[in-house]
Amino acid sequence: MDIKAEIGRHTDEAEQIITSYLPEEKGYQKTVIEAMNYSFLAGGKRLRPILMLETYRLFGGKSKVIEPFMAAIEMIHTYSLVPAMDNDEYRRGKKTTHVVYGEAMAILAGDALLTYAFETAAKALDIEPQNPGIGKAIRILSAKAGIYGMVGGQTVDVESENTCDMTKEKLDF
């Protein structure tokens, strides 16, 4: 087995699935949707949706109910990269959203990606309306993205920036 080819196959499959959940760039909100999609389509390894799909399959999952969650988790990850907290001008080899669309539109795009992630995850109910695990999965996803999860971790990162307790003496420089 050629591992690079196998990873490429999984990446292609995940990419096809998750991009099918992106909103169309039209209407009054076209600009923010363009900014969302620009961020989302900037590339990446797509490890989160790949791992989600393969874990689902490992435990016997066979339906498409996992697909909205695959897109949602990648939307949440992308949302975490949109803010200009680090002031990077490039991410994944492309200009960052705040450079291309401006800071205000980037903030809106991040907010929209996070909100749309849960709208997307809820589409699992259209696939299996009788499945009681969908509500629990949405609750877990929201908790892990929220103030006691990813946002909480980013808060610690922001607040601890440039406040390292380690001094030259402690590092033996």
Legacy VTK file of the C-alpha trace (Angstrom):
# vtk DataFile Version 3.0
C-alpha trace
ASCII
DATASET POLYDATA
POINTS 173 float
0.000 0.000 0.000
1.305 3.443 -0.957
0.582 5.543 2.124
0.762 8.871 0.286
-1.756 7.675 -2.288
-4.010 6.361 0.476
-3.882 9.659 2.382
-4.575 11.481 -0.879
-7.613 9.295 -1.503
-8.969 10.014 1.988
-8.277 13.726 1.613
-10.062 13.851 -1.739
-13.076 12.010 -0.320
-13.294 14.333 2.696
-12.827 17.425 0.526
-15.654 16.374 -1.782
-17.978 15.759 1.159
-17.252 18.896 3.163
-17.281 21.324 0.248
-20.739 20.090 -0.714
-22.016 21.790 2.453
-20.689 25.253 1.627
-23.291 27.963 1.068
-23.825 29.505 -2.356
-22.277 32.931 -2.859
-25.411 34.909 -3.599
-27.885 37.308 -2.031
-27.363 40.318 0.207
-24.916 38.321 2.297
-22.788 37.343 -0.727
-19.623 39.072 0.513
-19.577 37.357 3.881
-20.274 34.009 2.223
-17.395 34.642 -0.196
-15.139 35.402 2.789
-16.334 32.236 4.583
-15.725 30.079 1.530
-12.380 31.780 0.834
-11.230 30.815 4.317
-12.673 27.315 4.134
-11.204 26.571 0.712
-7.729 27.803 1.638
-6.589 24.206 1.875
-5.264 22.135 4.697
-4.858 18.455 5.355
-8.526 17.919 6.336
-7.405 15.605 9.134
-10.383 16.349 11.368
-13.060 15.259 8.904
-10.939 12.310 7.757
-10.478 11.085 11.319
-14.157 11.626 12.059
-15.218 9.577 9.022
-12.739 6.775 9.630
-13.643 6.542 13.319
-17.332 6.406 12.398
-16.601 3.592 9.937
-14.378 1.788 12.444
-17.317 1.544 14.827
-19.640 0.238 12.123
-21.153 3.475 10.794
-22.360 3.198 7.241
-24.789 6.066 6.607
-24.190 9.611 5.409
-25.264 11.025 8.804
-21.596 11.650 9.618
-21.092 13.961 6.622
-22.677 17.145 8.044
-20.529 16.687 11.147
-17.410 16.345 9.007
-18.172 19.678 7.363
-19.108 21.268 10.680
-15.868 20.315 12.424
-13.816 21.717 9.556
-15.903 24.917 9.597
-15.205 25.275 13.315
-11.496 24.715 12.759
-11.461 27.237 9.915
-13.362 29.744 12.055
-10.585 29.487 14.642
-8.048 30.558 12.008
-9.985 33.534 10.596
-9.490 36.151 13.328
-6.483 38.378 12.920
-5.251 37.699 16.458
-1.801 36.754 15.197
-1.753 39.409 12.440
-0.421 36.862 9.951
-0.794 38.023 6.380
-0.621 34.492 4.957
-2.087 31.192 6.073
-1.829 27.930 4.152
0.018 29.827 1.411
-2.818 32.301 0.751
-3.461 35.809 1.982
-5.486 35.696 5.176
-9.154 36.590 5.180
-8.637 39.852 7.065
-6.063 40.960 4.471
-8.338 40.144 1.516
-11.718 41.224 2.934
-10.775 43.578 5.785
-10.914 42.987 9.510
-14.646 43.639 9.959
-15.643 41.219 7.188
-13.173 38.633 8.507
-14.791 38.830 11.941
-18.204 38.391 10.335
-16.898 35.476 8.252
-15.556 33.786 11.376
-18.837 34.322 13.213
-20.725 33.040 10.176
-18.533 29.927 9.902
-19.122 29.067 13.541
-22.872 29.583 13.304
-23.117 27.816 9.956
-21.187 24.867 11.400
-24.067 24.159 13.763
-26.645 24.766 11.056
-24.723 22.226 8.981
-24.424 19.681 11.808
-28.186 19.941 12.329
-28.664 18.766 8.732
-27.906 15.297 10.103
-31.490 15.401 11.369
-32.669 15.532 7.754
-30.724 12.329 7.074
-31.764 10.405 10.196
-34.548 12.280 12.020
-35.129 9.343 14.346
-31.493 9.108 15.486
-31.273 10.173 19.165
-27.486 10.428 18.977
-27.589 13.491 16.721
-28.693 15.874 19.461
-26.017 14.550 21.799
-23.389 14.881 19.065
-24.393 18.518 18.429
-24.230 19.238 22.174
-20.734 17.719 22.428
-19.559 19.557 19.314
-20.801 22.875 20.697
-19.185 22.288 24.088
-15.827 21.390 22.547
-15.914 24.527 20.366
-17.071 26.857 23.131
-15.768 28.655 26.179
-14.778 25.425 27.945
-13.186 24.045 24.778
-11.440 25.685 21.839
-12.460 29.279 22.618
-11.328 28.784 26.210
-7.976 27.478 24.994
-7.552 30.406 22.641
-8.333 32.739 25.542
-5.456 31.226 27.493
-3.194 31.631 24.442
-4.103 35.307 24.013
-3.757 36.135 27.695
-0.448 34.321 28.079
1.165 35.884 25.013
4.458 37.548 25.979
4.015 36.577 29.631
6.213 33.520 29.763
7.454 32.878 33.313
10.685 31.438 31.996
13.624 33.770 32.295
17.126 33.597 30.848
18.380 32.355 34.226
15.875 29.509 34.323
16.807 28.490 30.774
20.578 28.635 31.441
21.317 30.969 28.546
LINES 1 174
173 0 1 2 3 4 5 6 7 8 9 10 11 12 13 14 15 16 17 18 19 20 21 22 23 24 25 26 27 28 29 30 31 32 33 34 35 36 37 38 39 40 41 42 43 44 45 46 47 48 49 50 51 52 53 54 55 56 57 58 59 60 61 62 63 64 65 66 67 68 69 70 71 72 73 74 75 76 77 78 79 80 81 82 83 84 85 86 87 88 89 90 91 92 93 94 95 96 97 98 99 100 101 102 103 104 105 106 107 108 109 110 111 112 113 114 115 116 117 118 119 120 121 122 123 124 125 126 127 128 129 130 131 132 133 134 135 136 137 138 139 140 141 142 143 144 145 146 147 148 149 150 151 152 153 154 155 156 157 158 159 160 161 162 163 164 165 166 167 168 169 170 171 172
